[in-house]
Amino acid sequence: MLKNLPSLLTPDALHALASMGHGDDLAIVDANFPAARVAQLSGARLVQLAGANAPEALRAVLQVLPLDDFVPEAAWTMQVVGDPAAVPEAVAEFHRLLQDAGEKAPVPLERFAFYERARSAFAIVRTGERRTYGNILLRKGVIG
């Protein structure tokens, strides 16, 4: 047993996060995202957190993972197809969680640009999130 770690983070998730280096990306994705295929094609580690929604996973990850503050953007979400100005409920929660953690707001990416960036992620955390557009990418920073 370890102290002060979010109970939501499984040993698999903790190992993936601890194995990441500065500048590596992490994808936290919803249940509709083609996580297994993207991980298989890209060689990314696939971590299952089926019992959590995407904001719960983000909250837990933000407790242990520093975001990159050497770059202008360290978090990205997927734009709504056909309505890029829309802010889905899960994305609004991402905004609040990042703000509460003292991080910058995520930058929206067009759907296929999001998939392309996810293909270069070190790890993909598939959640049980059933709401659409419950996807976020994070770039790992350093602990100062």
FIKE-649422 format. One record per atom (N, C-alpha, C): atom name; residue number from 1; x, y negated, z. Coordinates in steps of 0.02 Angstrom, whole numbers. Example, Ala and Ser with C-alpha at 12.3 -4.5 7.8 and 13.67 -1.06 7.14 Angstrom:
atom  n  c1  c2  c3
N  1  660  284  390
CA  1  615  225  390
C  1  660  165  390
N  2  642  112  354
CA  2  684  53  357
C  2  645  -2  394
This chain:
atom  n  c1  c2  c3
N  1  42  59  0
CA  1  0  0  0
C  1  44  -62  0
N  2  21  -113  -35
CA  2  55  -177  -37
C  2  9  -231  -10
N  3  38  -282  17
CA  3  -2  -337  45
C  3  -6  -394  -5
N  4  -60  -433  2
CA  4  -69  -496  -34
C  4  -74  -489  -110
N  5  -93  -431  -133
CA  5  -104  -422  -205
C  5  -179  -414  -217
N  6  -204  -442  -272
CA  6  -275  -432  -287
C  6  -291  -358  -295
N  7  -341  -333  -260
CA  7  -357  -262  -263
C  7  -380  -240  -333
N  8  -401  -286  -373
CA  8  -423  -272  -441
C  8  -365  -248  -485
N  9  -304  -269  -470
CA  9  -247  -251  -512
C  9  -223  -182  -494
N  10  -232  -137  -541
CA  10  -212  -67  -533
C  10  -136  -61  -537
N  11  -108  -4  -516
CA  11  -36  5  -525
C  11  -14  -4  -598
N  12  -54  20  -645
CA  12  -39  11  -716
C  12  -36  -63  -734
N  13  -85  -102  -710
CA  13  -87  -173  -725
C  13  -27  -209  -693
N  14  -13  -192  -631
CA  14  44  -224  -597
C  14  110  -208  -633
N  15  118  -146  -655
CA  15  179  -128  -690
C  15  185  -166  -755
N  16  131  -172  -792
CA  16  133  -209  -855
C  16  150  -282  -843
N  17  119  -313  -793
CA  17  133  -383  -779
C  17  205  -394  -756
N  18  229  -349  -713
CA  18  298  -355  -688
C  18  349  -342  -742
N  19  331  -304  -793
CA  19  377  -288  -848
C  19  383  -344  -899
N  20  336  -390  -898
CA  20  336  -446  -945
C  20  393  -493  -929
N  21  419  -524  -981
CA  21  471  -575  -973
C  21  444  -643  -993
N  22  484  -695  -981
CA  22  466  -763  -999
C  22  450  -767  -1073
N  23  394  -795  -1089
CA  23  374  -803  -1159
C  23  333  -746  -1187
N  24  326  -691  -1149
CA  24  283  -636  -1171
C  24  210  -656  -1162
N  25  168  -630  -1205
CA  25  96  -645  -1202
C  25  57  -586  -1174
N  26  4  -603  -1139
CA  26  -43  -555  -1110
C  26  -112  -571  -1138
N  27  -147  -521  -1163
CA  27  -215  -529  -1186
C  27  -262  -498  -1135
N  28  -310  -536  -1111
CA  28  -364  -510  -1070
C  28  -426  -513  -1114
N  29  -455  -455  -1128
CA  29  -507  -452  -1179
C  29  -571  -419  -1154
N  30  -625  -433  -1190
CA  30  -690  -406  -1172
C  30  -698  -335  -1200
N  31  -754  -304  -1182
CA  31  -766  -234  -1202
C  31  -777  -226  -1277
N  32  -792  -280  -1313
CA  32  -803  -276  -1385
C  32  -739  -283  -1425
N  33  -687  -308  -1394
CA  33  -624  -320  -1429
C  33  -593  -253  -1449
N  34  -563  -248  -1510
CA  34  -533  -185  -1531
C  34  -465  -173  -1498
N  35  -465  -170  -1431
CA  35  -404  -167  -1392
C  35  -362  -106  -1406
N  36  -392  -48  -1410
CA  36  -354  14  -1421
C  36  -319  12  -1489
N  37  -354  -10  -1540
CA  37  -325  -13  -1607
C  37  -269  -64  -1610
N  38  -281  -124  -1582
CA  38  -230  -176  -1583
C  38  -168  -152  -1544
N  39  -178  -121  -1486
CA  39  -122  -97  -1447
C  39  -83  -42  -1484
N  40  -120  3  -1516
CA  40  -87  57  -1552
C  40  -46  30  -1611
N  41  -74  -16  -1648
CA  41  -40  -43  -1707
C  41  20  -87  -1688
N  42  15  -121  -1631
CA  42  67  -168  -1613
C  42  117  -141  -1563
N  43  100  -85  -1531
CA  43  144  -58  -1480
C  43  136  -90  -1412
N  44  83  -129  -1404
CA  44  69  -162  -1339
C  44  46  -111  -1288
N  45  59  -125  -1225
CA  45  33  -83  -1172
C  45  -41  -98  -1164
N  46  -82  -46  -1159
CA  46  -154  -54  -1149
C  46  -170  -36  -1077
N  47  -200  -83  -1042
CA  47  -220  -73  -972
C  47  -296  -80  -968
N  48  -328  -31  -937
CA  48  -401  -32  -930
C  48  -422  -59  -862
N  49  -464  -110  -862
CA  49  -497  -134  -802
C  49  -572  -137  -815
N  50  -600  -79  -831
CA  50  -669  -75  -853
C  50  -719  -98  -801
N  51  -700  -96  -737
CA  51  -746  -116  -684
C  51  -748  -190  -670
N  52  -709  -229  -707
CA  52  -706  -301  -696
C  52  -729  -339  -758
N  53  -755  -399  -747
CA  53  -768  -441  -805
C  53  -705  -482  -819
N  54  -703  -516  -874
CA  54  -642  -551  -895
C  54  -622  -607  -847
N  55  -668  -649  -822
CA  55  -647  -699  -774
C  55  -619  -669  -709
N  56  -647  -614  -686
CA  56  -619  -581  -627
C  56  -547  -558  -640
N  57  -536  -530  -699
CA  57  -468  -509  -717
C  57  -421  -569  -721
N  58  -444  -623  -752
CA  58  -403  -683  -757
C  58  -386  -710  -687
N  59  -435  -713  -643
CA  59  -423  -737  -575
C  59  -368  -696  -541
N  60  -372  -630  -547
CA  60  -322  -586  -516
C  60  -254  -596  -547
N  61  -251  -600  -613
CA  61  -187  -609  -648
C  61  -154  -675  -628
N  62  -194  -728  -624
CA  62  -166  -793  -607
C  62  -136  -795  -537
N  63  -154  -748  -495
CA  63  -125  -745  -427
C  63  -54  -719  -428
N  64  -34  -683  -481
CA  64  32  -652  -483
C  64  74  -672  -543
N  65  45  -700  -595
CA  65  80  -715  -657
C  65  87  -790  -667
N  66  149  -815  -669
CA  66  158  -886  -685
C  66  147  -898  -759
N  67  114  -954  -777
CA  67  107  -971  -847
C  67  165  -1016  -868
N  68  181  -1012  -932
CA  68  238  -1049  -960
C  68  224  -1124  -959
N  69  266  -1162  -925
CA  69  256  -1234  -925
C  69  310  -1270  -967
N  70  348  -1231  -1006
CA  70  397  -1259  -1052
C  70  369  -1271  -1121
N  71  307  -1251  -1131
CA  71  275  -1258  -1197
C  71  210  -1298  -1189
N  72  188  -1330  -1243
CA  72  126  -1370  -1237
C  72  63  -1329  -1224
N  73  63  -1266  -1245
CA  73  4  -1223  -1237
C  73  26  -1156  -1207
N  74  -9  -1133  -1156
CA  74  7  -1068  -1126
C  74  -54  -1024  -1119
N  75  -112  -1046  -1144
CA  75  -173  -1006  -1141
C  75  -216  -1022  -1202
N  76  -247  -970  -1229
CA  76  -288  -977  -1289
C  76  -351  -934  -1282
N  77  -406  -960  -1309
CA  77  -469  -922  -1312
C  77  -490  -916  -1385
N  78  -541  -875  -1396
CA  78  -566  -865  -1464
C  78  -625  -912  -1477
N  79  -623  -948  -1533
CA  79  -679  -991  -1553
C  79  -739  -950  -1573
N  80  -797  -979  -1563
CA  80  -859  -948  -1585
C  80  -863  -953  -1661
N  81  -875  -896  -1693
CA  81  -880  -895  -1766
C  81  -941  -936  -1787
N  82  -931  -983  -1832
CA  82  -986  -1025  -1857
C  82  -1002  -1085  -1814
N  83  -973  -1089  -1754
CA  83  -985  -1146  -1709
C  83  -923  -1157  -1665
N  84  -869  -1181  -1695
CA  84  -806  -1186  -1658
C  84  -808  -1234  -1597
N  85  -857  -1278  -1594
CA  85  -862  -1323  -1537
C  85  -899  -1292  -1478
N  86  -931  -1235  -1488
CA  86  -969  -1202  -1434
C  86  -921  -1177  -1381
N  87  -944  -1177  -1319
CA  87  -905  -1151  -1262
C  87  -947  -1097  -1228
N  88  -933  -1034  -1244
CA  88  -971  -979  -1213
C  88  -960  -978  -1137
N  89  -1006  -946  -1103
CA  89  -1005  -944  -1030
C  89  -939  -917  -1002
N  90  -914  -863  -1031
CA  90  -851  -834  -1006
C  90  -793  -884  -1016
N  91  -793  -919  -1072
CA  91  -740  -968  -1085
C  91  -744  -1026  -1037
N  92  -804  -1048  -1021
CA  92  -812  -1101  -971
C  92  -784  -1079  -904
N  93  -794  -1015  -886
CA  93  -765  -989  -824
C  93  -689  -987  -828
N  94  -661  -969  -886
CA  94  -588  -971  -894
C  94  -562  -1041  -881
N  95  -596  -1091  -909
CA  95  -575  -1161  -899
C  95  -572  -1177  -824
N  96  -625  -1160  -788
CA  96  -627  -1175  -716
C  96  -572  -1139  -678
N  97  -561  -1076  -693
CA  97  -510  -1037  -658
C  97  -440  -1065  -671
N  98  -426  -1083  -733
CA  98  -361  -1112  -749
C  98  -352  -1179  -714
N  99  -404  -1219  -714
CA  99  -401  -1284  -679
C  99  -389  -1274  -605
N  100  -426  -1227  -575
CA  100  -418  -1214  -503
C  100  -347  -1190  -486
N  101  -314  -1157  -535
CA  101  -246  -1132  -525
C  101  -193  -1185  -542
N  102  -216  -1245  -562
CA  102  -170  -1298  -579
C  102  -139  -1291  -649
N  103  -173  -1254  -692
CA  103  -148  -1241  -760
C  103  -186  -1283  -810
N  104  -157  -1290  -870
CA  104  -189  -1327  -925
C  104  -247  -1286  -953
N  105  -294  -1321  -983
CA  105  -352  -1289  -1015
C  105  -328  -1246  -1074
N  106  -364  -1192  -1088
CA  106  -345  -1151  -1146
C  106  -362  -1187  -1211
N  107  -325  -1170  -1263
CA  107  -335  -1198  -1329
C  107  -375  -1147  -1370
N  108  -429  -1168  -1402
CA  108  -467  -1121  -1443
C  108  -432  -1104  -1508
N  109  -435  -1040  -1527
CA  109  -407  -1016  -1590
C  109  -463  -986  -1631
N  110  -460  -995  -1696
CA  110  -506  -963  -1742
C  110  -500  -887  -1731
N  111  -554  -851  -1742
CA  111  -558  -779  -1726
C  111  -498  -739  -1752
N  112  -482  -745  -1816
CA  112  -429  -704  -1844
C  112  -360  -728  -1822
N  113  -353  -792  -1807
CA  113  -290  -817  -1778
C  113  -281  -788  -1708
N  114  -336  -781  -1671
CA  114  -333  -750  -1604
C  114  -311  -677  -1611
N  115  -341  -640  -1658
CA  115  -322  -570  -1668
C  115  -248  -565  -1685
N  116  -224  -609  -1729
CA  116  -154  -608  -1749
C  116  -108  -620  -1689
N  117  -125  -668  -1647
CA  117  -83  -681  -1589
C  117  -88  -622  -1540
N  118  -146  -592  -1533
CA  118  -154  -534  -1488
C  118  -111  -476  -1511
N  119  -100  -470  -1576
CA  119  -58  -416  -1602
C  119  15  -422  -1580
N  120  35  -481  -1557
CA  120  104  -489  -1533
C  120  107  -489  -1457
N  121  52  -474  -1424
CA  121  51  -473  -1350
C  121  91  -414  -1323
N  122  123  -425  -1266
CA  122  160  -373  -1232
C  122  111  -321  -1204
N  123  55  -346  -1177
CA  123  5  -302  -1147
C  123  -64  -329  -1162
N  124  -112  -282  -1164
CA  124  -182  -299  -1174
C  124  -221  -269  -1116
N  125  -256  -312  -1081
CA  125  -298  -290  -1025
C  125  -370  -289  -1050
N  126  -398  -229  -1059
CA  126  -468  -224  -1080
C  126  -512  -221  -1018
N  127  -558  -268  -1015
CA  127  -604  -272  -959
C  127  -672  -242  -979
N  128  -717  -241  -932
CA  128  -785  -219  -946
C  128  -831  -277  -965
N  129  -801  -334  -981
CA  129  -839  -395  -998
C  129  -885  -381  -1057
N  130  -950  -392  -1048
CA  130  -998  -379  -1101
C  130  -1019  -442  -1137
N  131  -1005  -499  -1108
CA  131  -1021  -562  -1143
C  131  -973  -571  -1201
N  132  -998  -597  -1256
CA  132  -955  -608  -1314
C  132  -907  -665  -1301
N  133  -850  -662  -1334
CA  133  -797  -712  -1330
C  133  -764  -715  -1261
N  134  -766  -660  -1224
CA  134  -734  -656  -1159
C  134  -661  -635  -1167
N  135  -624  -672  -1208
CA  135  -555  -654  -1224
C  135  -509  -714  -1211
N  136  -451  -701  -1181
CA  136  -403  -754  -1169
C  136  -332  -726  -1175
N  137  -288  -766  -1202
CA  137  -217  -749  -1207
C  137  -178  -795  -1160
N  138  -129  -767  -1126
CA  138  -87  -806  -1080
C  138  -14  -795  -1097
N  139  26  -848  -1093
CA  139  98  -842  -1103
C  139  133  -846  -1035
N  140  172  -795  -1020
CA  140  206  -791  -955
C  140  262  -842  -951
N  141  267  -873  -892
CA  141  321  -920  -878
C  141  371  -890  -830
N  142  403  -933  -792
CA  142  454  -912  -744
C  142  434  -933  -674
N  143  460  -898  -625
CA  143  450  -916  -556
C  143  509  -961  -537
N  144  493  -1022  -515
CA  144  546  -1071  -499
C  144  573  -1065  -430
